Amino acid sequence: MECVIFVGIQASGKSTFYKEKFFNTHMRINLDMLKTRHRENIYLAAGFQAKQPFVVDNTNATIEHRKKYIELAKQQKFKIIGYYFEPDYAQSIKRNNARTGKEKVPVVGISSVMKKLQAPNWNEGFDELYRVTSENGQFYVERMGE
């Protein structure tokens, strides 16, 4: 039973990473798809009740944003794993510019999240914590020090 929490600015590769690493094993909880916190809460409750591993694929930019998921997961005795997508603002803008329609985020939105982004730390309650970087379409994952 795992609660995986992604942390990173928009267009940092979070959803692509999900598809490559977790698509076959973990339910995806994503506000871009669900549109409301009410729907998100329904999916979270279902995941906990079914003991289904899931990934929270949002920016989760601040400690406060992550706190809700961590507290709920701890109550349900889920393992909490964080993946921090090391910000590369220029690369994210490039990825975002390749998007079309509703997937394309206004640049001001990316800048806003970048300004408030707080790297996750062990004191938040993670059982495992990793840093993700990418280069030429390849992801590199390393455990973050305690």
C-alpha positions in Angstrom: 0.0 0.0 0.0 1.8 3.1 -1.3 0.9 6.8 -1.5 3.3 8.3 -4.0 3.5 12.1 -4.0 5.0 13.9 -6.9 6.5 17.4 -6.3 7.4 19.7 -9.1 6.5 22.6 -11.4 4.3 22.1 -14.4 5.8 20.5 -17.5 8.6 19.0 -15.4 7.8 15.4 -16.6 5.7 14.2 -13.7 2.9 12.7 -15.9 5.3 11.1 -18.3 7.3 9.6 -15.4 4.0 8.3 -14.0 3.2 6.6 -17.3 6.7 5.0 -17.5 7.0 3.9 -13.8 3.5 3.6 -12.3 0.9 3.2 -15.0 0.5 -0.5 -14.5 0.5 -0.6 -10.7 -0.8 2.7 -9.2 -4.0 4.7 -9.6 -3.4 8.3 -10.7 -4.9 11.1 -8.8 -4.5 14.3 -10.8 -6.4 17.6 -10.4 -6.0 18.4 -14.1 -8.3 15.4 -14.8 -10.5 15.5 -11.8 -11.0 19.3 -11.8 -12.2 19.6 -8.2 -10.9 18.8 -4.7 -14.2 17.1 -4.0 -13.6 14.6 -6.8 -10.0 14.2 -5.6 -11.2 13.4 -2.1 -13.5 10.7 -3.5 -10.6 9.1 -5.3 -8.4 9.3 -2.3 -11.0 7.7 -0.1 -11.5 4.9 -2.7 -7.8 4.3 -2.9 -7.5 4.0 0.9 -10.6 1.8 1.2 -9.5 -0.5 -1.5 -5.9 -0.5 -0.3 -4.9 0.5 -3.8 -1.5 2.1 -4.4 -1.8 5.5 -5.9 0.2 8.5 -7.2 -0.8 12.1 -6.4 0.3 13.7 -9.7 -0.1 17.4 -8.9 2.5 20.1 -8.4 2.3 19.7 -4.6 4.6 22.7 -4.4 4.5 23.5 -0.7 4.8 21.5 2.6 1.3 22.6 3.3 -0.1 21.1 0.0 1.6 17.8 0.8 0.6 17.6 4.5 -3.0 16.5 3.7 -1.9 13.5 1.7 0.8 12.5 4.2 -1.5 12.7 7.2 -4.2 10.7 5.5 -1.8 8.1 4.2 -0.2 7.7 7.7 -3.6 7.2 9.2 -4.3 4.5 6.7 -0.9 2.9 7.2 0.2 3.5 3.7 3.9 3.8 2.8 4.6 7.4 1.7 7.0 7.9 -1.1 8.0 11.3 -2.5 9.5 12.1 -5.9 10.9 15.6 -6.3 11.3 16.7 -9.9 14.3 19.0 -9.7 13.2 22.2 -11.4 14.6 23.1 -14.8 12.6 26.1 -15.6 13.9 26.5 -19.2 13.2 22.9 -20.0 9.7 23.1 -18.5 8.9 26.1 -20.6 10.2 24.3 -23.7 8.0 21.2 -22.9 5.0 23.4 -22.2 5.4 25.3 -25.5 5.1 21.9 -27.3 1.8 21.3 -25.6 -1.6 22.2 -27.2 -5.0 23.0 -25.9 -5.9 22.8 -22.3 -2.6 20.9 -21.5 -0.6 24.1 -22.2 -0.1 26.1 -19.0 0.2 29.9 -19.0 3.9 30.8 -18.4 2.8 32.9 -15.4 1.4 29.8 -13.8 4.7 27.9 -14.1 6.6 31.0 -12.8 4.2 31.2 -9.8 4.6 27.6 -8.8 8.4 27.9 -9.3 8.5 30.8 -6.8 6.7 29.0 -4.1 8.2 25.5 -4.7 9.6 24.0 -1.5 11.7 20.9 -1.9 10.3 18.0 0.1 12.2 16.9 3.2 12.2 13.8 5.4 10.7 15.8 8.4 7.4 15.9 6.5 6.9 12.2 7.1 8.1 10.5 3.9 9.2 6.9 4.2 11.2 7.2 1.0 12.2 10.3 -0.9 13.8 10.6 -4.3 15.1 13.3 -6.6 14.2 13.0 -10.3 16.1 14.8 -13.1 15.8 14.3 -16.8 18.0 14.7 -19.8 17.2 14.0 -23.4 13.9 12.3 -22.5 15.6 10.0 -19.9 14.7 10.1 -16.2 17.4 9.7 -13.5 16.3 8.9 -10.0 18.4 9.1 -6.9 17.5 8.8 -3.2 17.6 12.1 -1.3 19.8 12.2 1.8 18.2 12.4 5.2 
